[in-house]
Amino acid sequence: MKQKHDILEQLGKDPGFKVPQGYFEGFTEKMIDKLPEITITDVEKPTSLWVKVRPFVYMAAMFVGVFCMITMFKMINNPAADQRKAEAEMNSLLDKPASKASDPSILNYEDSVNNNLQAPPVSK
């Protein structure tokens, strides 16, 4: 004995719901007649300052982003130029006369390298 596994065949294909005859004929007209009458008027909203300025702010932010990206790419692709710039800056600092030589917490770069000096702890 073989059992039927198809539920639709066991129960039949009757959905159980029926639409009355002619229900959808003229349905749109009946619904429109029941709805209240409304008039739509166009109200012009005042534009705020932000709405006017927003495109220019976005464009400025875009240009700042592009500038930062270009700067980053230059730094990544040309590290030697940055190193030369840092060395030149360090040399200019070392060539200045030591006006703060009396302060023991400030060490000269040459002193720390040549004499293996350690910076004293800075007290607050």
C-alpha positions in Angstrom: 0.0 0.0 0.0 1.5 3.3 -1.1 0.8 6.5 0.8 0.3 9.8 -0.9 2.8 12.4 0.3 1.4 15.3 -1.6 -0.8 17.3 0.8 -2.6 19.2 -1.9 -3.8 16.0 -3.4 -5.0 14.7 0.0 -6.9 17.9 0.9 -7.9 19.1 -2.6 -7.1 22.3 -4.3 -10.0 24.4 -2.9 -8.5 27.5 -1.3 -11.5 28.1 0.9 -12.0 31.8 0.0 -14.3 33.0 -2.8 -14.7 36.6 -4.2 -18.3 37.6 -4.9 -19.3 37.8 -8.5 -18.6 41.3 -10.0 -16.7 42.5 -6.9 -13.8 44.1 -8.8 -15.9 45.6 -11.5 -16.2 49.3 -10.9 -14.1 48.9 -7.7 -11.9 51.9 -8.4 -14.9 54.2 -9.1 -16.6 53.1 -5.8 -13.4 53.7 -3.8 -12.8 57.2 -5.3 -16.4 58.2 -4.5 -15.9 57.2 -0.8 -12.7 59.1 -0.4 -12.9 62.8 0.7 -12.0 65.6 -1.7 -8.5 67.1 -1.1 -6.7 70.0 -2.8 -3.0 69.9 -3.0 -1.2 73.2 -2.9 2.5 73.6 -3.6 4.2 75.3 -0.6 7.6 76.6 -1.3 9.9 75.9 1.6 12.6 78.4 2.4 16.1 77.0 1.8 18.5 77.2 4.7 22.1 78.4 4.5 23.4 74.8 4.9 21.5 73.7 1.8 23.1 76.5 -0.2 26.6 76.0 1.2 26.7 72.2 1.4 28.0 71.6 -2.2 31.0 74.0 -1.6 31.8 72.4 1.8 31.7 68.9 0.2 34.0 70.1 -2.6 36.5 71.7 -0.2 36.5 68.4 1.8 37.2 66.5 -1.4 40.1 68.7 -2.3 41.6 68.4 1.2 41.3 64.7 1.0 43.0 64.6 -2.4 45.8 66.8 -1.1 46.3 64.5 1.9 46.4 61.5 -0.3 49.0 63.1 -2.6 51.1 64.0 0.4 50.9 60.5 1.7 51.9 59.0 -1.6 54.9 61.3 -1.8 56.0 60.3 1.6 55.6 56.6 0.9 57.4 56.8 -2.5 60.2 59.2 -1.5 61.3 58.5 2.0 64.9 59.8 1.3 63.6 63.4 0.8 61.9 63.2 4.2 65.0 61.8 5.8 67.1 64.6 4.3 64.6 67.2 5.5 64.7 65.7 9.0 68.5 65.6 9.0 68.7 69.3 7.8 66.3 70.3 10.6 68.3 68.4 13.2 71.5 70.0 11.9 70.0 73.4 12.1 69.0 72.8 15.7 72.5 71.5 16.6 74.3 74.4 15.0 72.4 77.0 17.1 74.3 78.3 20.1 73.3 76.5 23.3 71.5 79.3 25.1 69.9 76.9 27.4 73.1 75.1 28.4 72.6 76.0 32.0 69.5 73.8 32.1 70.7 70.3 33.1 67.6 68.6 31.6 68.5 69.7 28.1 71.2 67.6 26.5 73.0 68.4 23.3 72.8 65.6 20.7 76.6 65.4 20.3 77.1 65.1 24.1 74.6 62.3 24.3 76.2 60.4 21.4 79.8 61.0 22.2 79.6 60.6 26.0 76.8 58.0 26.2 75.0 60.4 28.5 71.5 59.7 29.7 68.9 62.4 30.1 68.2 63.1 33.8 64.7 62.5 34.9 62.5 65.5 34.5 60.9 66.5 37.8 57.5 68.2 37.8 
